[in-house]
């Protein structure tokens, strides 16, 4: 079964745009779980422009599904938060300061030693680690050397090429999944996956364990309602 983890950053963005507590991010997260999501993902950034560090602290004791915190481990504030909250999974993303959204995976060849050190710290605290990578054979093989339990495939290129040529768009990810399996790595995926392309991706990328989806899912909820939308995405993963 491929798990659906819903990234709630966009809900927090809407709340922060007006001030106050509407929509209520904590209640929304709990409702999304109730509606069928098997995990909640947050990606706190230093400027707290969407998810706030206080949101993360509030969520942990209330959630009943898997809690995944994404972020750049070069920020000490992020490391401290993860070690304090101890989510089920931490996903390490090589974001630059002020980056609008994640747009590339780790160069695991260049940063092997650094990733080994930080991943070791998280694993010693009982937190499963996943690192964001592009579908490149050498980067996945080097990811194994870092000690991470999982990788998360950055799927923007798949989404961008899907309409023009589905088979060509998914091919690098089919290869990446095979390499990950050979390396003994668990497999997650995320970025620009949507109702249009998710089922095709899930059918073709073998060994997929979890997808993290935020922007498209929350956007679809404006039309379909959040409960219905969560169920629609769950059905796309029934392969």
C-alpha positions as CSV (number, residue, x, y, z in Angstrom):
1,X,0.0,0.0,0.0
2,X,1.3,3.4,-1.0
3,X,0.7,5.9,1.8
4,X,-0.6,9.5,1.2
5,X,1.0,12.1,3.3
6,X,-0.6,15.5,2.9
7,X,1.6,18.6,3.1
8,X,-0.4,21.3,4.9
9,X,1.9,24.2,4.2
10,X,-0.6,25.9,1.9
11,X,-3.2,25.8,4.6
12,X,-0.8,27.7,6.8
13,X,-0.1,30.1,4.0
14,X,-3.7,31.0,3.8
15,X,-4.0,31.5,7.5
16,X,-0.9,33.7,7.6
17,X,-2.2,35.9,4.8
18,X,-4.9,37.3,7.0
19,X,-3.6,36.8,10.5
20,X,-5.7,35.2,13.2
21,X,-6.3,31.4,13.1
22,X,-8.6,30.9,10.1
23,X,-8.2,28.4,8.7
24,X,-7.2,26.5,11.8
25,X,-4.1,24.5,10.7
26,X,-4.2,22.1,13.6
27,X,-7.9,21.2,13.1
28,X,-7.4,20.9,9.4
29,X,-4.5,18.5,9.9
30,X,-6.6,16.3,12.2
31,X,-9.5,16.4,9.8
32,X,-7.3,15.4,6.9
33,X,-6.2,12.4,8.9
34,X,-9.9,11.6,9.7
35,X,-10.7,11.8,6.0
36,X,-8.2,9.1,5.1
37,X,-4.7,10.6,4.8
38,X,-2.0,8.3,6.2
39,X,0.4,11.0,7.1
40,X,0.9,14.7,7.6
41,X,3.9,16.6,6.2
42,X,5.1,20.0,7.1
43,X,8.1,22.0,5.8
44,X,8.9,24.8,8.2
45,X,11.3,27.5,6.9
46,X,13.3,30.0,8.8
47,X,11.0,32.9,8.0
48,X,7.9,30.9,9.1
49,X,6.0,32.2,6.0
50,X,3.7,29.2,6.2
51,X,4.1,26.5,8.8
52,X,5.3,28.0,12.1
53,X,7.6,26.2,14.5
54,X,4.8,26.5,17.1
55,X,2.5,24.6,14.7
56,X,4.9,21.7,14.6
57,X,5.1,21.5,18.3
58,X,1.3,21.5,18.6
59,X,0.8,18.9,16.0
60,X,3.1,16.2,17.3
61,X,1.1,15.0,20.3
62,X,-2.2,15.2,18.4
63,X,-1.6,13.4,15.2
64,X,-2.5,9.7,15.0
65,X,-0.8,9.0,11.6
66,X,2.8,9.4,10.5
67,X,4.3,12.8,11.0
68,X,7.0,13.9,8.4
69,X,9.0,17.1,8.8
70,X,10.9,18.4,5.8
71,X,13.6,21.0,5.8
72,X,17.2,22.0,5.4
73,X,19.4,20.5,8.0
74,X,22.0,23.2,7.6
75,X,19.7,25.4,9.7
76,X,20.4,24.7,13.4
77,X,16.9,25.9,14.3
78,X,15.5,23.1,12.1
79,X,17.7,20.4,13.6
80,X,16.8,21.6,17.1
81,X,13.1,21.4,16.3
82,X,13.3,17.9,14.8
83,X,15.3,16.6,17.8
84,X,12.7,18.1,20.2
85,X,9.6,17.0,18.4
86,X,10.9,13.6,17.2
87,X,8.6,13.0,14.2
88,X,8.3,9.6,12.7
89,X,10.3,10.8,9.7
90,X,12.6,13.7,8.8
91,X,13.1,14.5,5.1
92,X,16.2,16.4,4.4
93,X,16.0,18.9,1.6
94,X,18.9,21.1,0.2
95,X,16.9,24.4,0.1
96,X,18.7,27.7,-0.2
97,X,17.8,30.6,2.1
98,X,14.6,32.3,0.9
99,X,13.8,29.6,-1.7
100,X,10.2,29.7,-2.9
101,X,9.9,25.9,-3.1
102,X,12.2,22.9,-3.3
103,X,13.7,22.6,-6.8
104,X,16.5,20.0,-6.7
105,X,17.8,17.0,-4.8
106,X,21.0,16.5,-2.9
107,X,24.3,16.1,-4.5
108,X,25.0,13.0,-2.4
109,X,28.4,12.5,-3.9
110,X,29.6,15.9,-2.8
111,X,27.8,16.0,0.6
112,X,28.2,12.3,1.7
113,X,30.2,13.1,4.8
114,X,27.9,15.9,5.9
115,X,24.8,13.8,5.4
116,X,26.3,10.8,7.2
117,X,26.9,13.0,10.2
118,X,23.5,14.6,10.4
119,X,21.6,11.4,9.5
120,X,23.5,9.5,12.2
121,X,22.2,12.1,14.8
122,X,18.6,11.7,13.7
123,X,18.8,7.9,13.6
124,X,20.3,7.8,17.1
125,X,17.3,9.7,18.2
126,X,14.9,7.1,16.7
127,X,13.8,9.2,13.7
128,X,13.6,7.6,10.3
129,X,15.5,9.7,7.7
130,X,14.7,10.3,4.0
131,X,16.7,12.5,1.7
132,X,15.5,14.4,-1.4
133,X,17.2,13.2,-4.6
134,X,16.9,13.6,-8.3
135,X,16.4,10.4,-10.4
136,X,20.1,10.0,-11.1
137,X,21.7,6.6,-10.6
138,X,24.9,7.9,-9.1
139,X,23.1,10.1,-6.6
140,X,20.9,7.2,-5.4
141,X,23.9,4.9,-5.1
142,X,25.8,7.6,-3.1
143,X,22.6,8.1,-0.9
144,X,23.1,4.6,0.4
145,X,26.5,5.6,1.8
146,X,24.9,8.3,3.9
147,X,23.0,5.8,6.1
148,X,19.6,7.1,5.2
149,X,16.7,4.6,5.3
150,X,14.8,6.2,2.4
151,X,15.1,8.6,-0.5
152,X,12.4,10.9,-1.8
153,X,12.4,11.2,-5.5
154,X,12.0,14.8,-6.7
155,X,9.2,14.5,-9.3
156,X,9.0,17.9,-10.9
157,X,10.5,16.7,-14.2
158,X,8.0,13.9,-14.4
159,X,5.1,16.3,-13.9
160,X,6.5,18.8,-16.4
161,X,6.9,16.1,-19.1
162,X,3.8,14.1,-18.4
163,X,1.4,15.6,-20.9
164,X,3.8,15.5,-23.8
165,X,5.2,11.9,-23.3
166,X,4.2,9.9,-20.3
167,X,6.5,7.0,-20.9
168,X,9.5,9.2,-21.4
169,X,8.6,11.3,-18.3
170,X,8.4,8.3,-16.0
171,X,11.4,6.4,-17.3
172,X,14.0,8.0,-15.1
173,X,11.9,7.3,-12.1
174,X,11.4,3.6,-13.0
175,X,15.2,3.3,-13.2
176,X,15.6,5.2,-9.9
177,X,13.2,2.9,-8.1
178,X,15.1,-0.1,-9.4
179,X,18.4,1.3,-8.2
180,X,16.9,2.2,-4.8
181,X,15.7,-1.3,-4.4
182,X,19.1,-2.7,-5.3
183,X,20.6,-0.4,-2.7
184,X,18.1,-1.4,0.0
185,X,16.6,2.0,0.2
186,X,12.9,2.8,0.9
187,X,11.2,5.0,-1.7
188,X,9.1,8.1,-1.3
189,X,8.2,10.7,-3.9
190,X,6.9,14.2,-4.1
191,X,6.6,17.5,-5.9
192,X,3.9,18.4,-8.5
193,X,2.2,15.1,-8.3
194,X,-1.5,15.6,-8.9
195,X,-4.8,13.9,-9.8
196,X,-3.8,14.0,-13.4
197,X,-0.4,12.2,-13.1
198,X,-0.4,10.3,-9.8
199,X,-2.0,7.0,-10.8
200,X,0.3,6.6,-13.8
201,X,3.4,7.3,-11.6
202,X,2.2,4.9,-8.9
203,X,1.5,2.1,-11.5
204,X,5.0,2.4,-13.0
205,X,7.3,3.2,-10.2
206,X,7.7,-0.1,-8.3
207,X,8.4,-0.2,-4.6
208,X,6.9,3.2,-3.9
209,X,6.0,3.5,-0.2
210,X,4.8,7.1,0.3
211,X,4.0,10.2,-1.6
212,X,3.9,13.7,-0.1
213,X,1.5,16.1,-1.8
214,X,0.5,19.6,-0.8
215,X,0.0,22.3,-3.4
216,X,-2.0,20.3,-6.0
217,X,-4.2,18.6,-3.3
218,X,-5.0,21.8,-1.5
219,X,-5.8,23.5,-4.8
220,X,-8.1,20.7,-5.8
221,X,-9.8,21.0,-2.5
222,X,-11.1,24.4,-3.5
223,X,-13.2,22.7,-6.1
224,X,-13.9,19.3,-4.6
225,X,-13.8,19.9,-0.8
226,X,-11.0,18.6,1.4
227,X,-12.7,15.3,2.4
228,X,-13.5,14.3,-1.1
229,X,-10.1,15.4,-2.4
230,X,-8.2,13.2,0.1
231,X,-10.3,10.3,-1.0
232,X,-9.7,11.1,-4.7
233,X,-5.9,11.0,-4.1
234,X,-6.1,7.8,-2.1
235,X,-7.9,6.2,-5.0
236,X,-5.1,7.2,-7.4
237,X,-2.7,5.2,-5.2
238,X,-4.8,2.0,-5.4
239,X,-2.6,0.1,-7.9
